[in-house]
């Protein structure tokens, strides 16, 4: 077997594999041995007909397709392994047959490969440094949240419903006198003022007393998700069954010790400020790193093969599905798409621009790492392992016995990425913006799938998970690291396609 590799168009290579007469004959004989049982020839028991007899009855090229597929499987991946220092294949090849004769066969595999990157400026450029500050109000807000989470509901019998109360109601909605799907429920607990129901509904429950029944007139918004209800006037027959108000615990040292594990209110505030300041720094660092990556990616030039973009889109869809399930009680992507009035193809296509940007960023980062010879030395890895060993109350040598090669590589990749961003920060002019409030804006209820559509930090190693968000008695999250994003490694072994066309003139 001989092969040649030459660059083709749009980051692909053409691998031409030539098999001599003996190799071709052996491949056909192997195909005969594998498939002879499926051919019927008069005068022979099934599977017992000689090879040349089957070829006479079914055509000379009857075994060509299986023979070519065997040759592809036996040799293609070995070629990729030999050429791994020159090319990284990132998707399935397109296969074609260039020549077939009694003297041999020529198979051509055109495969997408990881492209080279022409870097633009990545040192000495002006980049905005993002910083967030923590104010006293932020600490007080955390204390208030802790108080709210430890509140309890107390039944109310001596007054009418007010904003903030939890009203347990029966309701039945109709449009033009006809009930509609999803418009009826019993003993539904509604927090008044939460905005859970369409505009005007909750405000009209306010003022009702327990046992009271009332018709509530509302109008569905023009952008309501159910097409048949958009802009329609509706009447809801409502009965208030029960009314409860929220009772907050008194904030004192005893409460703080029980709810958060701190010794006093002052100690809780101190711990909370430290936690918020760490979160603010991490958030600012992440956004600064985003700015760095955007700046160095904008001026880089690279021809990205479609296979890498498609693979990234698939990953983004999988991530969106995972987030939906985690954030919304096992919600399925199919249900989300139905709710949003779209389909999987359109949803996936919405990620294309971001996928292309993400892949380009990953390629640029990888190129700079190679250009600057940024590496994780054994001493760096051992230092990180020693941190883990101390946390596990073990010596370094004891801890290293349980560390696999893949885990060590995982840590090495994280170290490389951290070194890369240390290098980029020191090599560019970071200008601090005016400090921003540390608290994030309140999250809107649910669009988990939109998480991928915003610029994520391009640092391809995951940050340490923060300890329990509110300082409560929860175990500290373990530090996790992610492998450096690499171009679709899993695509290096595509399933063999059936490519060979039957020889001209053969009979079926």
N, C-alpha and C positions, 0 to 999 in steps of 0.2 A: 504494500500500500504506500502510495506517495500522496503528498498534499501540498498545496500552495495557498497562501493567504494574501489577499490584496485589499486595500481599502476600497469601499464602495461609497454610495451616496448617503448623506445624512447619518453620520456616525454608525455605519454598518461595515462589516467586512465580508468579503466573498471567499469562502473556504471551498476550494476545488479538490475533491478526493478521488484519486484514480486507483482502480483495482485491476490487477493484471489478470491474465487468463486463468491461472490456477486459482487465485482468490475468488474469482467470479464463479468458476465451476464448483468450488467448495461451498460457496454461499448458496448456490442453487441446489446442491445436494442436501445441505442442511435444511433448506426450505421444504424440499421433498419429504425428508424424514419427519418434519414437524407437521405437515399438512396432508400427507397422502391418504389419511383415513377419511377425508371428506370428499374424495373423488370416486365416482362409480364408473367402472369399465366392464362391459359385457365380457363374460368368460373369466373374470377374476373376482375373488371375494374382496369386499371393501377393505382398502388399506393394503392389499397385496399386489396391486398392479405395479409393474416396474416403472421407473421414472420416464423412460422414453415412450412407453405406451400411453401414459397419462398425457405427455406432451403431444403425441399424435392425435389424441382425442380432444384435448382441450386447447391446444395451441402451444407453440414453442415457448411463449413467454408466460406460461401459466404460473411459474414459480418466481418470476422476476420481482414482483412487488414485495413478497415476503423476503426474498433474498436481499433486496436493497434495504429494507427495514432492519434486517439483521446486521448488515454491514454498517449502517448508520449507528445503531445502538452499540456495536462492538468497537467503533473507532472514533466517533465524533467527540465523546467526552474525554477520551484520552488526548485528542488534539488540543482541546481546551485547556487541559491540565498542563501540557507541554508549553502552551503559549500564554500561560497566566501572567507572566511578567510583562508581556507585550499587549495583551488584550484581556478585558474583562467583559464577557458576554452577559447581557442584562435582560435577555428575553428569548423567546423561542425563535428558532431559525425558520426561514422559508426555504423549503427543499425543492429541488428540481433535478431532473436527470438530463445531463448534457449528452451522454452517449451510452448506447448499449450495443454490444456485438458479441460474437463468439469469442473475441479476443479480450473482452473485459468490459468494464463499466466505469462511467465517470459521474459522480454525484456532487451536486453543488449545494452548499448550505450558506444562505445569506443571513447573517445574524447581526442584531443590534449590539453595539458595544459601548461601554462606558466612554464618553467622549473626553477629549482633552479640553482644557480651559485656557483661554487667553486672558490672563489677569490684567485688570486695569490697576489704578492706584489703590493700594491698600495700606499705605503708610504715609504719615504726614498730612492727613486730611482732617478737616474740621468736622467734629461730630458732637451732637447734642448729648450731654450727660443728664440723665433724669434722676431727680432726687425727690423723695417724699418725706414730709416731716410729720411728727406725731404731736398732737396737741392734748391739752388736759381734757378737752371735750371728747376726744377719741377714747380716752381711758374711762371717762364717766359713761360713755355709750356702751362700752363693754360690760361695765358694772350693771347698767340698766338691763342689758340683754340677759345677764346671769339671773337677775331678779325676775325678769319676765319668764324665763324658762322654768323657774321654780314656783311660779304662781299656781293658784288653784281656782277652780270655778265654784262659786257659791250661788245657790238658788236664790232668785229674787221673786217675792210675791206681793210686795207692797207698792209697786210703781209700774209705770209703762216702760216699754223697751227704749233703750238709749243707744247711741252710737258707741261701739266697743263691746256691747253685750253679745252673748251667744244665745241666739233665738232658735229653739227647736220647733220646726214648723212642718205642717203638711201643705202641699201646694199642688195645684192642677191648672196647667196653662192651656189656653185655646186661642185660635186665630179664626175669626169669622164663625165662632161657635163650634169649631172643630178642634178636638184635642190633637196635639202633635207629639211625635215620638220624642222622648226625653224630657217632656214637660211636666211630668207628674212624679211626686215622691212623698213619702211619709216619714215623719220624725227626722227631718233633715236638719243638722246642726249648722247654722249659718252665723258667722261672725259679722255683725252689722258694721259697715264701714270698711270691710275688707276688699270690696270691689269684686267679689267672687261672682256675683250675678250681674245681669245687664243693667245699664244705667237706669236709675229711678226706682229699681225694685227695693233695694235695702232701705233707702230713705223712707219709703212708704210703710215698711214694717215698723220703723221707729214710731213710737207713740201708741202701738198696740199693747193690749194687756193680755195676760194669760187667759186662754179660753175664748178670746175674741176671734171672730171670723171677718174677713174683709176681702173685697175684690180690688186687686192692684192693676192699674192700667199702665202699660209700658210700650215702648216701641223698640223693636230689634234694630241694632246698628246696621248701616248699609254694608259694612264689611264683615257681617256675621258669617261664621264658617258654614252654616247650613244654608244652601242656596235658596231653599223654599221659604226661609224665614227672614231673609234680608229685607230690612226696611218695613217689615210688617208690624201693624198694631196688634197687641196681644192683651188678653185679660187673664190674670192668675187669681184663682180662688185660694186664699191663704187662711190657715188657722194656726194661731200661736199656742203651742202645747206647753212650752216650758221656757223659762227665762233664767239666764245665769249671768253673773258678772265676774270679772277677773279680780281676785284678791291677791295682792302682792305681799311677799314676806318683808319684814323690816330688815333693812341692811345694817347689820352689826357684826361684831367679831365672831359670834357664835354661828350666825348664818353663813358667813364666809368660810369658816372652818369646815362646816358640814357640806356646803355646796361646791367648794373649790379646793379645799385642802390647805389653804393658806392660813397662817396663824392669826391674822388680823386684816381689817379692811385696808390699812396702809400697806401691809405686806402684799396683799392681792393687787393693789394698784401699782406697786413697784414691779411685781412680776409681769403684770399685764403690759406696762409701758415697755419693759425690756422685750417682751414678745412682739409687740406691735412695731417697735423700732427695728427688730430683726426682719419682720415681714416687709416693712417699708424699704429697708435696704435691699432685700432680695428682689422686691418688685422693681425698684429703681435700677438695680444692676441688670435685671432681665430686660427691661425696656431699653437700657443703654446698649446692651448687646444686640438687641434687635436693630437699633439705629446703626450700629457698626456694620452688621451684616448687610442691611439694605444699602448702605453707602458703598461697600466694596463689591456688592453684587451688581449694582447698577452699571458700572463701567466695565464689567467682565463680559467676555464674548464666549459663547459655547453653543454648539449645535446639539440639542438634546433629542435623543431618539424617542419616538412615540411610546415605545415599550416602557420606558422609565416613568413617563407621565401617567400612563394608564395604570401602572403598578401603584404609584403614589395615590392616585384617585381611589383605587380599590381599598388601600389602607385607610384613607380618610373616611370612606363610607363605613368600614368596619369599626373605626374609632367612634364615629357618630352613633352607630347602633349600640356599642358598648356603653357610651355615656347615657343614652336614653334609658337603657335597662337599669343602670346604676342609680340615676337621679329620679326616675319616675316609676319605681316599683315594678321593674321588669317589662316596661313598655316595649313593644315590638316596633321595629322600623316600619314594617308594613302598615301598622296601625297609625303611626305618626304621619306617614306619607298620605294615607287616606284622609286623616284629619286636616292636613295642609292642602289637600286637593291637588296633589302632584303624583308622579310615578317615579320608580327607582331610576330609570334612565335619565330623566330630567334632573332629579336630585343629584345623581352622580356627576352629571355634566356641569352642574353648578360649582364643582370643585376644580374644574380644569385649570383655570387661571392660577389659583393658589397652588395647585399641585406643580405646575410648571415653575412657579416662583420658588417653591420649597426645594424641588430637585436642583434647580440652578444654584441655590444657596448652599446646598449640601456639596455639590461639585466644586464650588468655589472654595469652601472651607477645606475640603480634602486636598485641593491643589495647593493652598497656602501651607497646610501642614507638611506636604512633601517638599515644597520650595524652601521652607525654613527649617527643614529637618527636625521638626518637633517630635520628640519621642518620650515614651515613659521608660525611664531607666529602672533596673531591678531595685535600686535603692528607693526610688519613688514608690514603687509597688509595695515594697516591704514596709515603708513608713505608713502607708495607708492600712496595710494588714495589721500593723502593730496597734493602730487605733481600734480596729475591730477586736483584736485579741484582748486589749485592756477592757473593752466594754463587756467581753465575755468571760473576764477573769481567767484568762489563759495566757501562757507565754507565747511569743511569736512562733516559736517552733511547733508548739502544740497546735496552735491555730492553723498553721500552714499545712499540717497533715491532712486537713479536711477540705482544703481549697482545691477545686478542680482547675484544669487548664482553661476551660471556658470562663470560669469565674475570674481567674487571673486576667484573662484577656478583657473581660468586662471592666475590671478596675483600671486596667491600662488605658482603655479607650477614654474613660472618664478623666483620667489624669491628662491625657493628650489634649482633650477639649478644654480643660481648665487652663492648661499652659498656653493654648492657642489664644484664648481670650485675654489672658494676662499680657501676652505679647501684643495683641492688637490694641489693648487699652494703653499700653506704654508707648506704642509706636504712632499714636494719633493724638490730635489735639481735642481733648474732651472739654467742652464748654458747658458749665452747669446752667440749666434753665432755672427760672424762679421756682422755688420749692412749691410743691403741690400738696394738698391735703393727703394724709396717709390713708384715710378710709376710702374704699371703693364705693362707687354709687350702688344703691340697692339693686340687687339682681332682679330682672324681670322674671315673672313666672314663665317658665319653660320655653326656651328653644334650645334644648341641649344640643341639637344637631348643628347650631350655628357656631359652636365652639371652634370649629376648624376654619371658619370663614374669616376670622380675625387674625392679624399677624401674630403668630405664636413666636416665642423666643426661639431664635434659630440655633441656640446652643443645643447641640444634639445629644448631650448627656442630661439626664433628668436631674433636677435639683433635689436636695434633701427634702423629705417630707417634713412639714412643720409639726411640732408637738401639738397635742390636743388644743384645738383652736381657742378655746375659752379658758384655758388654765384649770379645767376641771380634773377630777381624778381619773385620768385616762393614761394608759401606757404611752410612753414617747414613741413616735413613729420611727420605724427603722429607716436608716438611710438607704436609699435605693439609687442605683446608677443605671443608665441606659447605654447600650452600645452606640458608638458613633454611627450615624445614619450612613449606610453604604448602599451602593446602587444595586438593588434587587438581587442580592446574592442567591436567593432561593430560586431564581429563574435559570440557574446555570445548567439544570438538567431537565430540559423540556421533554415531554413525552414524545416519542417518535411519531411523526405524522406518516400516514400512508401516502407515498409520493409517486411511486413508479407507475407509469402508464403501461398498459399491456402493449406488447410489440405489435407493430402493424401486421395485419393479415391474420392474426390469430383468431381462432374460432372459440365460441363460448359454449 
